[in-house]
């Protein structure tokens, strides 16, 4: 059996977004009760993949107002060979002042 080995590429980094980041909208509770608020972080790879990689996100830290329930989600969206969007979301009266995450992209 003959097969050609395809080298795998692995890229990773750490990202922090907070009230100091332009457009951060998760520290206020202007939305109606139960409404979702999201902030999108655009992540660009240092070098492009040959095809769309698998992206894994890991939440490593957050700063939230202790008077409210802690509600936070982190999702990868719109993944391409060149990068992806990380979407940090909260809802209801939760105030998020900062979110920190690591990402790992693996592909050819």
N, C-alpha and C positions, 0 to 999 in steps of 0.2 A: 504494500500500500504506500503510495507516494502522496505526501501532502506538504504544502508550503506553510511554514510557520509564519504567522502574522505577529509582529511585535506589538505588545500592549503598551499603551501610554497611560500613565497615572499622574494626575495633577491634583493638588489640594491647597487649601488656604483657610484662613480664619477671617471672619467679617464681624465688625461691630457697627451697629446703627443705634442712634439714640436721639434724644431731644436736640442734640447739637448737629444732627444731620438735617440738611435742608429738606423740607417737606414732611418731616416726621409728624404723623397725625394720631399717634396712639396714646398720647399722654393726656388728651382731653376726652371728655365724655359728652360732647355735643350731640351725639347720635341718640335716637330714641332707644328706650329700654329694649334690649335684645338685638339691636342692630349691630352688624359686623363692621369693623374698621380694619383696613389693611394698608400695609406699607410695602412697596416693592423695591427690592435691591437688585440692580442689574450686575451680574457677575460675568466678566469677560475672561476667557482663558488666555494665558500667556502665549499659547500657540494652539492652532486649530487641530481638531481630531480629524481622522480620515472619514469617519461617519459619526452619527450621534452617539455620545457616550452614555453610560449609566451614571447618574448623579445621586450621591447619598448626602443627606444633610444631618447634622447632629447639633442639637441645641446645647450650648456649653455654659450659658449664663443669661441672666435677665435681671432687670431692676423694675419692680412693680410697687405701686402704692399698697401698703399693708392694710389699709382700711377697706379694700375691696377684695372680691374673690379673684384668685389668680387664674386667668384664662389666656392661653397663648397657643397658637398653632404656627408651624413652619412647614412650608411646602415648596418643592421645586416645580417650576412651570416653564413652558416654552423652551425646552432644551434643544439646542442646536450644536453643530460642530464647533461653534465659536463662543458659546456661553449659555447662560440660562438666567431665569429670574427666580429669586428667592422671595416668597411672599410670607411676610410676618403678619398675623392677624390676631385680633382680640375682639371681644364683643361685650355688650351691655355696659356696665359702669366701670369695668376694669381699666386702670390707667397703667400703661407700660411706658417706662422712661428709657429703657434700653433693652436690646436683645443682641446676644452674641452667638454665633454658630460657626462650626467648621463645615467645609464641604470637601467631597472627594469625588472626582470624575475618573472613570475607567473606560477605556475604549481603544479601538485600533487607530 
